[in-house]
């Protein structure tokens, strides 16, 4: 766990899941500044942005496809084995990045810590066995060999596995759409988004299907399934009011970037920190889709990026009510469910000590204090 994420206490399956989610979030949170920088550049300079500029827009793809995954792999490696782990994590991440068509955030989360762990095992094996004067030589070559080897593994194994996972998620969404089960598509879309597969689903599945539908009817609801900013907004609002106190100050900026800038990736770490909150965004997403269906809403093109402004910009004349109603319903439901899962702020902050620890520490400090049993 890092200084950016609350420490999870306790045992059991729930604590283990939270701890794992917090570990994943710990790879993202230190790099939020880079995500915001990319989000601002994207929102401003892409062809559908506020200030379209081809010269500046060339930064978008290299940042999201190379820089951000490498930063994630670097941070994950550092969490496992310090600076040496960070270096090999970054090197290995280049293996999954090279040749990938979509951003390899998930691949970076896997290969960065894994490579650092392998280096940590090697360092443990050779500790106190290297002759004096050869320490730097062994350290440098071991990091280079392990990092380079894992880059090849990432290119030939981990990268294709992540691509296959993306294809499975995309196929599942396409099947739900083909069987007229649109609200249930959120069960697949929202978890896939949190694993940073959102662009693959939106542009790989929703875009082509939506274009075909829009060509026939003039609009398509498929453009609205993944890009609805409502579920993320509701989640962030719940965090702002009821989340861990250490994280509440970070949410206003995240809300601006997500809802007005359309960069949904900004809220994914908040879900990873508390994986049960995936239920909130699923409920919000499904509610939004249902409202879109009932009101006959649809868009004429993919809103890119998925901000409320982009949503309204590609809404056909006379269709703003359905669009806004779906976004609002998704926000309200996501906020309500997330707030309940966060205990409406009444639950004990996970950064504090557990109830069992406090009386014991008091007893140790004061010889006359009653023990837990006596109390």
C-alpha positions as a Markdown table, in Angstrom:
| # | Residue | x | y | z |
|---|---|---|---|---|
| 1 | Unk | 0.0 | 0.0 | 0.0 |
| 2 | Unk | 1.2 | 3.5 | -0.7 |
| 3 | Unk | 0.9 | 6.9 | 0.9 |
| 4 | Unk | -1.8 | 7.7 | -1.6 |
| 5 | Unk | -4.2 | 4.9 | -0.6 |
| 6 | Unk | -5.7 | 4.0 | 2.8 |
| 7 | Unk | -4.2 | 1.1 | 4.7 |
| 8 | Unk | -6.6 | -1.8 | 4.8 |
| 9 | Unk | -6.8 | -3.7 | 8.2 |
| 10 | Unk | -8.3 | -7.0 | 9.1 |
| 11 | Unk | -8.4 | -10.4 | 7.6 |
| 12 | Unk | -10.7 | -12.4 | 5.4 |
| 13 | Unk | -11.8 | -12.4 | 1.8 |
| 14 | Unk | -13.2 | -8.9 | 1.9 |
| 15 | Unk | -10.0 | -7.4 | 3.4 |
| 16 | Unk | -7.9 | -9.4 | 0.9 |
| 17 | Unk | -9.9 | -8.0 | -2.1 |
| 18 | Unk | -9.7 | -4.5 | -0.7 |
| 19 | Unk | -5.9 | -4.9 | -0.1 |
| 20 | Unk | -5.4 | -6.2 | -3.7 |
| 21 | Unk | -7.5 | -3.3 | -5.1 |
| 22 | Unk | -5.6 | -0.8 | -3.0 |
| 23 | Unk | -2.4 | -2.3 | -4.4 |
| 24 | Unk | -3.6 | -1.8 | -8.0 |
| 25 | Unk | -4.7 | 1.7 | -7.1 |
| 26 | Unk | -1.3 | 2.4 | -5.6 |
| 27 | Unk | 0.2 | 2.0 | -9.0 |
| 28 | Unk | -2.2 | 4.6 | -10.5 |
| 29 | Unk | -2.6 | 7.3 | -7.8 |
| 30 | Unk | 1.0 | 8.6 | -7.8 |
| 31 | Unk | 0.7 | 9.1 | -11.5 |
| 32 | Unk | -2.7 | 11.0 | -11.4 |
| 33 | Unk | -0.9 | 14.2 | -12.4 |
| 34 | Unk | 0.2 | 12.5 | -15.7 |
| 35 | Unk | -3.3 | 11.3 | -16.3 |
| 36 | Unk | -4.6 | 14.9 | -15.8 |
| 37 | Unk | -2.0 | 16.3 | -18.2 |
| 38 | Unk | -3.0 | 13.7 | -20.8 |
| 39 | Unk | -6.7 | 14.5 | -20.1 |
| 40 | Unk | -6.2 | 18.2 | -20.6 |
| 41 | Unk | -4.2 | 17.8 | -23.8 |
| 42 | Unk | -6.8 | 15.4 | -25.1 |
| 43 | Unk | -9.8 | 17.5 | -24.2 |
| 44 | Unk | -8.3 | 20.6 | -25.7 |
| 45 | Unk | -6.4 | 19.6 | -28.9 |
| 46 | Unk | -8.0 | 16.5 | -30.5 |
| 47 | Unk | -10.1 | 17.2 | -33.6 |
| 48 | Unk | -13.3 | 17.2 | -31.4 |
| 49 | Unk | -11.7 | 19.1 | -28.6 |
| 50 | Unk | -12.2 | 22.7 | -27.5 |
| 51 | Unk | -9.1 | 24.0 | -29.3 |
| 52 | Unk | -8.4 | 21.6 | -32.1 |
| 53 | Unk | -4.7 | 21.6 | -33.0 |
| 54 | Unk | -3.1 | 18.9 | -35.1 |
| 55 | Unk | 0.4 | 19.9 | -34.0 |
| 56 | Unk | -0.4 | 19.5 | -30.3 |
| 57 | Unk | -2.7 | 16.5 | -30.7 |
| 58 | Unk | 0.3 | 14.3 | -31.7 |
| 59 | Unk | 1.1 | 14.1 | -28.0 |
| 60 | Unk | -2.1 | 12.2 | -27.2 |
| 61 | Unk | -1.2 | 8.7 | -28.5 |
| 62 | Unk | 2.4 | 8.6 | -27.2 |
| 63 | Unk | 1.3 | 9.7 | -23.7 |
| 64 | Unk | -1.6 | 7.2 | -23.4 |
| 65 | Unk | 0.1 | 4.3 | -25.2 |
| 66 | Unk | 3.7 | 4.6 | -23.9 |
| 67 | Unk | 4.2 | 7.1 | -21.1 |
| 68 | Unk | 1.3 | 6.2 | -18.9 |
| 69 | Unk | 1.8 | 2.4 | -19.0 |
| 70 | Unk | 5.5 | 2.8 | -18.4 |
| 71 | Unk | 4.8 | 5.1 | -15.4 |
| 72 | Unk | 2.4 | 2.4 | -14.0 |
| 73 | Unk | 4.9 | -0.4 | -14.5 |
| 74 | Unk | 7.7 | 1.8 | -13.0 |
| 75 | Unk | 5.5 | 2.6 | -9.9 |
| 76 | Unk | 4.4 | -1.1 | -9.5 |
| 77 | Unk | 8.0 | -2.2 | -9.7 |
| 78 | Unk | 9.1 | 0.4 | -7.1 |
| 79 | Unk | 6.4 | -0.8 | -4.7 |
| 80 | Unk | 7.8 | -4.3 | -4.9 |
| 81 | Unk | 11.6 | -3.8 | -4.9 |
| 82 | Unk | 12.5 | -0.1 | -4.6 |
| 83 | Unk | 14.4 | 1.7 | -7.3 |
| 84 | Unk | 15.8 | -1.4 | -8.9 |
| 85 | Unk | 12.4 | -2.8 | -9.1 |
| 86 | Unk | 11.1 | 0.4 | -10.7 |
| 87 | Unk | 13.7 | 0.3 | -13.4 |
| 88 | Unk | 13.1 | -3.3 | -14.5 |
| 89 | Unk | 9.4 | -2.7 | -14.2 |
| 90 | Unk | 9.6 | 0.1 | -16.7 |
| 91 | Unk | 11.8 | -1.8 | -19.1 |
| 92 | Unk | 9.5 | -4.9 | -19.0 |
| 93 | Unk | 6.5 | -2.7 | -19.6 |
| 94 | Unk | 7.9 | -1.6 | -22.9 |
| 95 | Unk | 7.4 | -5.2 | -24.0 |
| 96 | Unk | 3.7 | -5.1 | -23.6 |
| 97 | Unk | 3.5 | -1.5 | -25.0 |
| 98 | Unk | 5.4 | -2.3 | -28.2 |
| 99 | Unk | 3.1 | -2.9 | -31.1 |
| 100 | Unk | -0.1 | -2.7 | -28.9 |
| 101 | Unk | -3.1 | -1.0 | -30.6 |
| 102 | Unk | -4.7 | 0.0 | -27.3 |
| 103 | Unk | -3.3 | 1.4 | -24.0 |
| 104 | Unk | -1.7 | -1.5 | -22.0 |
| 105 | Unk | -2.5 | -0.3 | -18.5 |
| 106 | Unk | -3.6 | -3.7 | -17.4 |
| 107 | Unk | -0.5 | -5.3 | -18.9 |
| 108 | Unk | 1.7 | -2.8 | -17.1 |
| 109 | Unk | 0.0 | -3.6 | -13.8 |
| 110 | Unk | 0.9 | -7.2 | -14.3 |
| 111 | Unk | 4.4 | -7.2 | -15.7 |
| 112 | Unk | 5.8 | -4.3 | -13.7 |
| 113 | Unk | 5.4 | -5.8 | -10.2 |
| 114 | Unk | 6.1 | -9.3 | -11.6 |
| 115 | Unk | 9.5 | -8.4 | -13.0 |
| 116 | Unk | 10.4 | -6.5 | -9.8 |
| 117 | Unk | 9.5 | -9.6 | -7.8 |
| 118 | Unk | 11.7 | -11.8 | -9.9 |
| 119 | Unk | 14.6 | -9.4 | -9.4 |
| 120 | Unk | 13.9 | -9.3 | -5.7 |
| 121 | Unk | 14.1 | -13.1 | -5.6 |
| 122 | Unk | 17.4 | -13.1 | -7.6 |
| 123 | Unk | 18.9 | -10.4 | -5.2 |
| 124 | Unk | 17.9 | -12.6 | -2.3 |
| 125 | Unk | 19.7 | -15.6 | -3.8 |
| 126 | Unk | 23.0 | -13.8 | -4.4 |
| 127 | Unk | 23.0 | -11.7 | -1.3 |
| 128 | Unk | 26.3 | -12.1 | 0.6 |
| 129 | Unk | 27.6 | -14.4 | -2.2 |
| 130 | Unk | 29.0 | -11.7 | -4.5 |
| 131 | Unk | 32.7 | -11.0 | -4.1 |
| 132 | Unk | 33.7 | -7.5 | -3.0 |
| 133 | Unk | 34.1 | -5.2 | -5.9 |
| 134 | Unk | 31.7 | -7.0 | -8.1 |
| 135 | Unk | 28.5 | -5.8 | -6.5 |
| 136 | Unk | 27.8 | -3.1 | -9.1 |
| 137 | Unk | 28.6 | -5.3 | -12.0 |
| 138 | Unk | 26.2 | -8.0 | -10.7 |
| 139 | Unk | 23.5 | -5.5 | -9.9 |
| 140 | Unk | 23.5 | -3.8 | -13.2 |
| 141 | Unk | 23.7 | -7.0 | -15.4 |
| 142 | Unk | 21.1 | -8.8 | -13.4 |
| 143 | Unk | 18.7 | -5.9 | -13.7 |
| 144 | Unk | 19.4 | -5.6 | -17.4 |
| 145 | Unk | 19.1 | -9.3 | -18.1 |
| 146 | Unk | 15.9 | -9.8 | -16.1 |
| 147 | Unk | 14.3 | -6.6 | -17.4 |
| 148 | Unk | 15.2 | -7.4 | -21.0 |
| 149 | Unk | 14.0 | -11.0 | -20.7 |
| 150 | Unk | 10.7 | -9.9 | -19.2 |
| 151 | Unk | 10.2 | -7.3 | -22.0 |
| 152 | Unk | 10.4 | -10.2 | -24.5 |
| 153 | Unk | 7.9 | -12.1 | -22.3 |
| 154 | Unk | 5.6 | -9.1 | -22.3 |
| 155 | Unk | 5.8 | -8.8 | -26.1 |
| 156 | Unk | 5.1 | -12.4 | -26.8 |
| 157 | Unk | 3.0 | -13.6 | -23.9 |
| 158 | Unk | 1.5 | -11.0 | -21.5 |
| 159 | Unk | 0.7 | -8.5 | -24.3 |
| 160 | Unk | -1.3 | -11.1 | -26.3 |
| 161 | Unk | -3.0 | -12.4 | -23.2 |
| 162 | Unk | -4.2 | -8.9 | -22.3 |
| 163 | Unk | -5.3 | -8.4 | -25.9 |
| 164 | Unk | -7.3 | -11.7 | -25.7 |
| 165 | Unk | -9.0 | -10.5 | -22.4 |
| 166 | Unk | -9.9 | -7.3 | -24.3 |
| 167 | Unk | -11.4 | -9.3 | -27.1 |
| 168 | Unk | -13.4 | -11.5 | -24.7 |
| 169 | Unk | -14.9 | -8.4 | -23.0 |
| 170 | Unk | -15.7 | -6.9 | -26.4 |
| 171 | Unk | -17.4 | -10.1 | -27.6 |
| 172 | Unk | -19.4 | -10.3 | -24.4 |
| 173 | Unk | -20.7 | -6.7 | -24.9 |
| 174 | Unk | -21.5 | -7.4 | -28.6 |
| 175 | Unk | -23.5 | -10.6 | -27.5 |
| 176 | Unk | -25.5 | -8.6 | -25.0 |
| 177 | Unk | -26.3 | -6.0 | -27.6 |
| 178 | Unk | -27.2 | -8.6 | -30.2 |
| 179 | Unk | -29.6 | -10.2 | -27.7 |
| 180 | Unk | -31.4 | -6.9 | -26.8 |
| 181 | Unk | -30.0 | -7.0 | -23.2 |
| 182 | Unk | -28.6 | -3.5 | -23.3 |
| 183 | Unk | -29.0 | -2.6 | -19.5 |
| 184 | Unk | -27.1 | -5.8 | -18.7 |
| 185 | Unk | -24.2 | -4.7 | -20.9 |
| 186 | Unk | -23.1 | -2.5 | -17.9 |
| 187 | Unk | -22.3 | -5.7 | -16.0 |
| 188 | Unk | -19.5 | -6.2 | -18.5 |
| 189 | Unk | -18.7 | -2.6 | -19.5 |
| 190 | Unk | -18.2 | -1.1 | -16.1 |
| 191 | Unk | -15.7 | -3.7 | -14.8 |
| 192 | Unk | -13.9 | -3.6 | -18.1 |
| 193 | Unk | -13.6 | 0.2 | -17.9 |
| 194 | Unk | -12.1 | 0.0 | -14.5 |
| 195 | Unk | -9.4 | -2.3 | -15.9 |
| 196 | Unk | -8.7 | 0.4 | -18.5 |
| 197 | Unk | -10.3 | -1.5 | -21.4 |
| 198 | Unk | -12.8 | 1.3 | -22.0 |
| 199 | Unk | -11.2 | 2.6 | -25.2 |
| 200 | Unk | -11.2 | -0.9 | -26.7 |
| 201 | Unk | -14.9 | -1.5 | -25.9 |
| 202 | Unk | -16.0 | 2.0 | -27.0 |
| 203 | Unk | -14.1 | 2.3 | -30.2 |
| 204 | Unk | -13.7 | -1.4 | -31.0 |
| 205 | Unk | -17.3 | -2.5 | -30.4 |
| 206 | Unk | -19.7 | 0.4 | -29.7 |
| 207 | Unk | -18.3 | 2.7 | -32.4 |
| 208 | Unk | -18.7 | 0.4 | -35.4 |
| 209 | Unk | -22.0 | -1.0 | -34.3 |
| 210 | Unk | -23.3 | 2.5 | -33.5 |
| 211 | Unk | -22.2 | 3.9 | -36.9 |
| 212 | Unk | -24.2 | 1.2 | -38.7 |
| 213 | Unk | -27.3 | 1.8 | -36.6 |
| 214 | Unk | -27.0 | 5.6 | -37.0 |
| 215 | Unk | -26.8 | 5.2 | -40.7 |
| 216 | Unk | -30.2 | 3.6 | -40.7 |
| 217 | Unk | -32.0 | 5.5 | -38.0 |
| 218 | Unk | -30.1 | 8.8 | -37.7 |
| 219 | Unk | -29.0 | 8.1 | -34.1 |
| 220 | Unk | -27.8 | 5.2 | -31.9 |
| 221 | Unk | -28.0 | 4.4 | -28.2 |
| 222 | Unk | -24.8 | 2.3 | -28.6 |
| 223 | Unk | -22.7 | 5.5 | -28.6 |
| 224 | Unk | -24.0 | 6.2 | -25.0 |
| 225 | Unk | -23.3 | 2.9 | -23.2 |
| 226 | Unk | -19.6 | 3.2 | -22.4 |
| 227 | Unk | -19.2 | 7.0 | -22.6 |
| 228 | Unk | -22.0 | 8.0 | -20.2 |
| 229 | Unk | -20.2 | 10.3 | -17.6 |
| 230 | Unk | -23.0 | 9.8 | -15.0 |
| 231 | Unk | -21.8 | 6.7 | -13.2 |
| 232 | Unk | -18.3 | 8.1 | -12.7 |
| 233 | Unk | -19.7 | 11.4 | -11.5 |
| 234 | Unk | -21.9 | 9.8 | -8.9 |
| 235 | Unk | -19.0 | 7.7 | -7.6 |
| 236 | Unk | -16.7 | 10.7 | -7.3 |
| 237 | Unk | -19.4 | 12.7 | -5.5 |
| 238 | Unk | -19.9 | 9.8 | -3.0 |
| 239 | Unk | -16.1 | 9.8 | -2.4 |
| 240 | Unk | -16.1 | 13.6 | -1.9 |
| 241 | Unk | -18.8 | 13.4 | 0.8 |
| 242 | Unk | -18.3 | 10.0 | 2.3 |
| 243 | Unk | -14.9 | 8.6 | 1.2 |
| 244 | Unk | -11.8 | 8.3 | 3.4 |
| 245 | Unk | -10.9 | 11.7 | 4.6 |
| 246 | Unk | -7.4 | 11.6 | 3.2 |
| 247 | Unk | -8.9 | 11.2 | -0.3 |
| 248 | Unk | -11.8 | 13.7 | -0.2 |
| 249 | Unk | -9.7 | 16.7 | -1.3 |
| 250 | Unk | -8.6 | 15.0 | -4.5 |
| 251 | Unk | -12.1 | 14.5 | -5.8 |
| 252 | Unk | -13.2 | 18.0 | -6.9 |
| 253 | Unk | -10.4 | 18.1 | -9.5 |
| 254 | Unk | -11.2 | 14.6 | -10.6 |
| 255 | Unk | -14.8 | 15.5 | -11.0 |
| 256 | Unk | -13.9 | 18.4 | -13.3 |
| 257 | Unk | -11.6 | 16.2 | -15.4 |
| 258 | Unk | -14.1 | 13.3 | -15.6 |
| 259 | Unk | -17.4 | 15.1 | -16.1 |
| 260 | Unk | -16.4 | 18.2 | -18.0 |
| 261 | Unk | -13.2 | 16.9 | -19.6 |
| 262 | Unk | -14.5 | 13.5 | -20.4 |
| 263 | Unk | -11.5 | 11.6 | -19.1 |
| 264 | Unk | -13.1 | 8.6 | -17.3 |
| 265 | Unk | -9.8 | 7.0 | -16.4 |
| 266 | Unk | -9.5 | 9.5 | -13.5 |
| 267 | Unk | -12.1 | 7.7 | -11.4 |
| 268 | Unk | -10.9 | 4.1 | -12.0 |
| 269 | Unk | -8.3 | 4.2 | -9.1 |
| 270 | Unk | -11.1 | 5.1 | -6.7 |
| 271 | Unk | -13.0 | 1.9 | -7.6 |
| 272 | Unk | -9.8 | -0.2 | -7.5 |
| 273 | Unk | -9.2 | 1.0 | -4.0 |
| 274 | Unk | -12.6 | -0.3 | -2.8 |
| 275 | Unk | -13.6 | -3.0 | -5.4 |
| 276 | Unk | -17.1 | -3.4 | -3.9 |
| 277 | Unk | -17.8 | 0.1 | -5.4 |
| 278 | Unk | -17.9 | -1.6 | -8.9 |
| 279 | Unk | -21.5 | -2.3 | -7.9 |
| 280 | Unk | -22.3 | 1.4 | -7.8 |
| 281 | Unk | -21.0 | 2.1 | -11.3 |
| 282 | Unk | -22.7 | -1.0 | -12.7 |
| 283 | Unk | -26.0 | 0.1 | -11.1 |
| 284 | Unk | -25.6 | 3.6 | -12.4 |
| 285 | Unk | -24.6 | 2.5 | -15.9 |
| 286 | Unk | -27.6 | 0.1 | -16.1 |
| 287 | Unk | -30.0 | 2.7 | -14.9 |
| 288 | Unk | -28.7 | 5.2 | -17.5 |
| 289 | Unk | -29.1 | 2.7 | -20.3 |
| 290 | Unk | -32.6 | 1.9 | -19.2 |
| 291 | Unk | -33.6 | 5.6 | -19.2 |
| 292 | Unk | -32.0 | 6.0 | -22.6 |
| 293 | Unk | -34.1 | 3.2 | -23.9 |
| 294 | Unk | -37.3 | 4.4 | -22.3 |
| 295 | Unk | -36.9 | 8.0 | -23.6 |
| 296 | Unk | -35.7 | 6.9 | -27.1 |
| 297 | Unk | -32.4 | 8.7 | -26.7 |
| 298 | Unk | -29.5 | 8.3 | -29.0 |
| 299 | Unk | -26.4 | 10.1 | -30.4 |
| 300 | Unk | -25.3 | 10.8 | -33.9 |
| 301 | Unk | -21.7 | 9.9 | -33.3 |
| 302 | Unk | -19.3 | 8.8 | -30.6 |
| 303 | Unk | -18.8 | 11.5 | -27.9 |
| 304 | Unk | -15.1 | 11.9 | -27.7 |
| 305 | Unk | -14.0 | 12.5 | -25.1 |
| 306 | Unk | -16.9 | 11.3 | -23.1 |
| 307 | Unk | -17.8 | 14.6 | -21.3 |
| 308 | Unk | -21.2 | 16.1 | -20.8 |
| 309 | Unk | -20.4 | 18.7 | -23.4 |
| 310 | Unk | -19.4 | 16.1 | -26.0 |
| 311 | Unk | -22.6 | 14.2 | -25.1 |
| 312 | Unk | -24.8 | 17.3 | -25.8 |
| 313 | Unk | -22.8 | 18.2 | -28.9 |
| 314 | Unk | -23.7 | 15.0 | -30.7 |
| 315 | Unk | -27.2 | 14.8 | -29.5 |
| 316 | Unk | -29.8 | 15.2 | -32.3 |
| 317 | Unk | -32.1 | 18.1 | -32.3 |
| 318 | Unk | -34.9 | 17.6 | -29.8 |
| 319 | Unk | -33.1 | 14.7 | -28.0 |
| 320 | Unk | -31.6 | 16.6 | -25.1 |
| 321 | Unk | -34.2 | 15.5 | -22.6 |
| 322 | Unk | -33.5 | 11.8 | -23.0 |
| 323 | Unk | -29.7 | 12.4 | -22.9 |
| 324 | Unk | -29.7 | 14.5 | -19.8 |
| 325 | Unk | -32.3 | 12.3 | -18.1 |
| 326 | Unk | -30.1 | 9.2 | -18.6 |
| 327 | Unk | -26.9 | 11.0 | -17.4 |
| 328 | Unk | -28.8 | 12.4 | -14.3 |
| 329 | Unk | -30.3 | 9.0 | -13.4 |
| 330 | Unk | -27.0 | 7.3 | -13.7 |
| 331 | Unk | -25.4 | 9.9 | -11.5 |
| 332 | Unk | -28.1 | 9.7 | -8.8 |
| 333 | Unk | -28.1 | 5.9 | -8.7 |
| 334 | Unk | -24.3 | 5.6 | -8.7 |
| 335 | Unk | -24.0 | 8.2 | -5.9 |
| 336 | Unk | -26.7 | 6.5 | -3.8 |
| 337 | Unk | -25.2 | 3.0 | -4.1 |
| 338 | Unk | -21.6 | 4.2 | -3.6 |
| 339 | Unk | -22.7 | 6.3 | -0.6 |
| 340 | Unk | -24.3 | 3.3 | 1.0 |
| 341 | Unk | -21.3 | 1.1 | 0.3 |
| 342 | Unk | -19.1 | 3.8 | 1.9 |
| 343 | Unk | -21.4 | 3.8 | 5.0 |
| 344 | Unk | -22.5 | 7.4 | 4.4 |
| 345 | Unk | -19.3 | 8.5 | 6.1 |
| 346 | Unk | -20.2 | 6.9 | 9.4 |
| 347 | Unk | -18.0 | 3.9 | 8.9 |
| 348 | Unk | -14.6 | 3.8 | 10.6 |
| 349 | Unk | -11.8 | 5.3 | 8.4 |
| 350 | Unk | -9.6 | 2.5 | 7.3 |
| 351 | Unk | -6.5 | 4.7 | 7.9 |
| 352 | Unk | -7.2 | 4.6 | 11.6 |
| 353 | Unk | -6.3 | 1.8 | 14.0 |
| 354 | Unk | -8.8 | -1.0 | 14.5 |
| 355 | Unk | -11.1 | -1.1 | 17.5 |
| 356 | Unk | -9.2 | -4.1 | 19.0 |
| 357 | Unk | -5.9 | -2.2 | 18.8 |
| 358 | Unk | -6.8 | 1.0 | 20.7 |
| 359 | Unk | -7.7 | -0.5 | 24.1 |
| 360 | Unk | -4.6 | -2.7 | 24.0 |
| 361 | Unk | -2.3 | 0.3 | 23.4 |
| 362 | Unk | -4.1 | 2.3 | 26.1 |
| 363 | Unk | -3.5 | -0.6 | 28.5 |
| 364 | Unk | 0.2 | -0.7 | 27.7 |
| 365 | Unk | 0.6 | 3.0 | 28.2 |
| 366 | Unk | -1.3 | 3.2 | 31.5 |
| 367 | Unk | -0.7 | 0.4 | 34.1 |
| 368 | Unk | -3.9 | 1.3 | 35.9 |
| 369 | Unk | -6.1 | 1.2 | 32.8 |
| 370 | Unk | -8.6 | -1.7 | 32.7 |
| 371 | Unk | -8.0 | -4.4 | 30.1 |
| 372 | Unk | -10.5 | -5.1 | 27.3 |
| 373 | Unk | -11.8 | -8.1 | 29.2 |
| 374 | Unk | -12.3 | -6.2 | 32.5 |
| 375 | Unk | -14.1 | -3.3 | 30.6 |
